[in-house]
Amino acid sequence: MSVSSQDAFSKPLLRERVSSLLRERVATTISPDVMRLMKKARAEETSSSAREMLNTQIENVVMAQEQGKPVCQSPGFPTAYIRYGGCVNISELAEVLREEIVSATKDGFLRPSMVHPLTRKNTGDNSGIGVPNIELEHDASLDFLEVIISFKGCGAELGNAMRIFTPAQIGEDAAGIKEFVIDTVIKAGGKPCPPFAIGIGIGGQMDVAAKLSRRAVSIRKWTDRNPDPGLAAMETELLTMINQLGIGPGGIGGKTTALAVKIGMSHTHTAICPVAVNFYCWVARRAGMRIYPDGRTQYPFDEEASP
C-alpha cells in the first residue's frame, strides 16, 4: 500500500491498526519470542508434571489464537509505549488508544477490570484516570511511528518489590542486589504465574528504578541479549539461580521458573542505589507495530523483524 506521509498517520488509519493490534496480537495471543521460550522450556523440562503444565499453557495460547478469544481472563493493566519522530498527532493517537481499548472491552476481548483505587468501583469498560498508561519517547531521527501495547498481568504485580540500597549494601559483584532478587522470587512463589520473566531496574531514584524494571521486561524481546556485557552476564547468572529454586510452572515444581531476566540501568546518586524487581507472567500479551510514512507496517516482536 502506497500512501502519503500524512495519510499513513491519519486518525482513521491509526484507529484501524490499533484495533487490529489489540484484537489479533495482544488480547488473543502472546508475543512470538515468549512462545519460542515456552516451547524450549517444555522440551527441556525434566518433571512430567511441570512439562504437562507447560503443555497446557501452550495449548491455551494456540486455542485462543485460533478461536480469536482472550488468552487470559484478566486483561492486566494496559500500557502503550510510543516512539515517534515527526508527522504524528500524539493527542489523536492517545485518543485512539483509549477509545479502542474501550471498544475491545465492549466486544469481549478484554474483561472490564479498571477500578477506583479506594472505592473499588469498576468503570465497566477499562476506561479511567491514567488508563491506559502512555509513555512517550521522541527521537527526531526516527522515520517511523512505533506503538508497543502491553497488558501486563496484575497477579504478577503482587510479587513486585523495591529497595533503596546504600553503596555498602550493594556488595562485591552486586551480591546484595542478587540476594534481594532471589529473596523476592522466593517470597513470590507461584503468585506471579510462572514461568515468568523478571525486569530489574537499577539506579536513578525510586520511580526511575520502577519504570526501568517495567520497561525492561515489557518492551525488550525475552530472547535478546543485553548490549552491556556486565548486565548481560548478570541476567544470565540470575536466570540460572532462579531456575534452581524449583518453583516451576504454575508453582507446582520443576526447573522452569523463569524464562528470562531483563535489566535496565540508570546512573544514580552517590549515596544510593535503588533496585526494583518486576514480574511479567508467562501470558506475555504485548505486541508492537512500526508504521512508516509510505504506509508499510512492521511488527518488532516478530522473529523476522529487527530488534
N, C-alpha and C positions, 0 to 999 in steps of 0.2 A: 504494500500500500504506500503510495506516494502522496504526502500531504505537505502543506506549508507548515513552517515552524509554529505559526500562530494557531493553526488548526490542531496540530499534534498535542498541544497543551490546553485546548479549549475545554470548557467545563463539561460539555456533553461527552466528549471522548474520555476525559478523566473519569467521569462517572461510570461509563461503560467498562473501563479497565479495572477500576477499583471494585466494582460489583463482581466482575468475573474473578478477580484475585481472591476476594473474600469467600465466595461460594465454592470455587473449584480448587483453590490452592491453600487456603488457610483453614476454614471450618471443617473440611471433609477429608483432610489427609495430613501427613507430617512431611517435613522437608526431606528431599531425596538423600542428603548426606546422613541424616539420622536413620532413615530406613536402611541404608547400607551398613551402618554400625550395628543396628539391631540384628540384621541377618548374620553379620560376622560374629556377634556375641552368641547367637543361637547355635552356630556351627562349632564354637569353641567351648561352650558351657559343658561342664562335666556332670553337674547334678541333673538327674532326669526331671525332677520337679521344676527346677529353675528353667530348664530347656522347654518344658511344656508351657510354663508361664510366658516365656518369650514368644513361643509359637502362637499362643493365644493373642498376645498383644499385636503381633504382626498380622494375624488373620483379621483382627478387629480393624486395622487400618485398611487392609485390602477390601473388606466388605463395605466400609464406609465410603471409600473412593468409588467403588463400582456402583453403589446404590445412591450416591450423592447425598449421604446422610452425615450428620455431625459425628466426628471421630471420637468425641468425648462429650458427656452430658454437661460438663461445666465449660463455659466459654473462656474462663480465666479473665484476665484484665487486659483490655486492648491498648496497645501502644503502636504508634506509627513513627518510624524513623525516616526522615526526609532529607535527602541531599539534593541540592539544586545549584545551577549556575545562574541562568537568566531566563527570561521569557516565560516565567511561571507566576501565576497569580496564587500566592500561598493562601490567601484568605479563602479563595474559591476552593482550593484543594482541601483545606481543613473542613470547610462546609460539606464537601462531597464525602469525606471520610466519616463525619458524624452522621450524615443522613443515610449513607449506605450501611453503616453498622445497625442503625435502627431498622432499615428495610430488611436486612438479612435476618434480624431478630424476628420481625413480623412474619417472615417467610419460613421460619422454623429452623434456620441454620444455626442460630445461637439462642441459648436459653437466657431469658432476662435475669440478670444477676447483679446489676448495679444498684446499690442501696445507699441511703444516707448513712454516714458512718456512726451516728449516735442514735437516731430514731430507728434505724434499720428498715425504713420504708423503701420499698422497691419502686424504681421509676417505671418498670414494666416494659421497657424497650431498649435497655442498655444505653440510654442517654444519661446525662447528669453533668454536674460541675466537674471539669477536668477529665471528662470522658469523650473520646479516647485521649490518652496522654500522647501529645505530639511533640517530637523533638526535631529541631531544625538544625541543619548544617549547611552553610553557604560556602561554595567553592567556585570562584569565578572561572576557573579553568575547566569545569565540567561542561561537556556538551550534551548531557542527558539529565533527566529528572529521575531520581531513584526514590522509590517508596518501598519500605520494608514494613510489613504489618506482622506483629507478634501478639498472639493470645496466650500469654504466659499463665500457666495453671496456678491457682491461688492456694491449693492444698500444699504445693511445693513451698509457698511463701512461709508456711508455718515453721519451716526448719531454718529460715534465714537468720543470720547473726552478724553482729557488728562489734568491733572492739577498737579502741584507740590505744595503740602501743606506745610506750616510751622507747627511745633508742635502745636502752639496756634490755628491754623485754623482747626485742626482735631476735636476739641470739645469733650465734655463729651460723652462717649459711641459712639464715632465716628460720632457725629451728623453732623459735617461739611461734612464728606465724604458721608453720606447718602443723605444729601441735594443736593450735587453735582450730585450724581447718578440720583436722581429723576428729577432734573432740566434737565439733559442730555436726559432722556427719554421723558420729555415733549417737549423739543425742537425738538427731532427727529420725534415725532408724528407717522404717518403711513409710513414714508420713509423706515424704516428697514424691511418692510414686516412682520408685526405681525400676529400671535403670535410668538414672537422671544424669544431667550434666551440671557442673558447678561453675559458676562465674565468680571470680575473686577480684575484687578491686583493692588495689594497694596504693596509698598515697592521697594527696590532696587534703581535704577536710572530710568530715563525716559524710556530708551529702555527696561530695565528689566520689569518694570510695564506693558508696552505694550505687551511684549512677554507673561507674566504671564496671562494677560487678554485673549489673544487669545488661549493659550493652555488650560486654564480652561474651556472654552466653546466649544473647538474643540475636545478634547480627553477624557474628562470625560463623563460618561453617564449622561444625563439630569435628570435621575431618581435617581441618587445616593445621598448619604449624605456626606457632608464634614467631614473628620475624626477629624478636630479641632472643638470642641463643640462651641467655641465662633464664629468662622466663619460660622458654620452651622446655628446658631441662627440668624446671620446677613443675611445670604442668605434667610432664611425663612421670616424674617421681611421685607426685601426689596421686595421680590416677592409679599407679601401681599400689600405693599404700591403701587407698580407699577400697580397691577391689580385693585386698587381702583381709578385709573386715568380715566378709561372709554374710553381709546383709542380704544381698541377692535381689533379683527382680521381684517386685511386689513385697519385698521384705520377708520372703519365705526361705532365704538361704541360697547360697550359690556364689560363684566367682564374679558374677556380673552385677555389680552395684552401681557403678558409674560408667558412662560411655565416653565422657570427655571432661577435661578440666581446662578452663579458659581464663587467662589472667589479663586484666587491664591495669595499667600503671600510670601514675602521675607523680611528678615531683611534689614534695611536701615540705612543711616547716621543719626546721632543725630539731624542734622539741617533741615532735610526734610522728607516728606512722599509723594512720587509720587503715583498718582492714575490714572489708565486707565480704561475706560469703552468701551467694545467691543460688538457689536451686532452680533448675528448669526440668520438669518431669519429662518422661520419655515421649509424651504426646506433644511433640515439638511443632505446634501449629504456628508456623511462621513462613512467610513467603515474601518475595520481593519482585519488583519489576523496574527495569530501566527503560524509560521512554525517550527516544531520540527525536530531534526536530523533523526528520524525514518520515516519522511515524513508526519506525522499527521499534519492537519491544523485545527486551532480553530479560531472562529470569535468572538472577545471580546465584540462587541456591541450586539450580540445576547443574549437574556434574559437568556439562559441556561448556558452561559459562565461565567467564574469568572470575577469580576470587574477589 
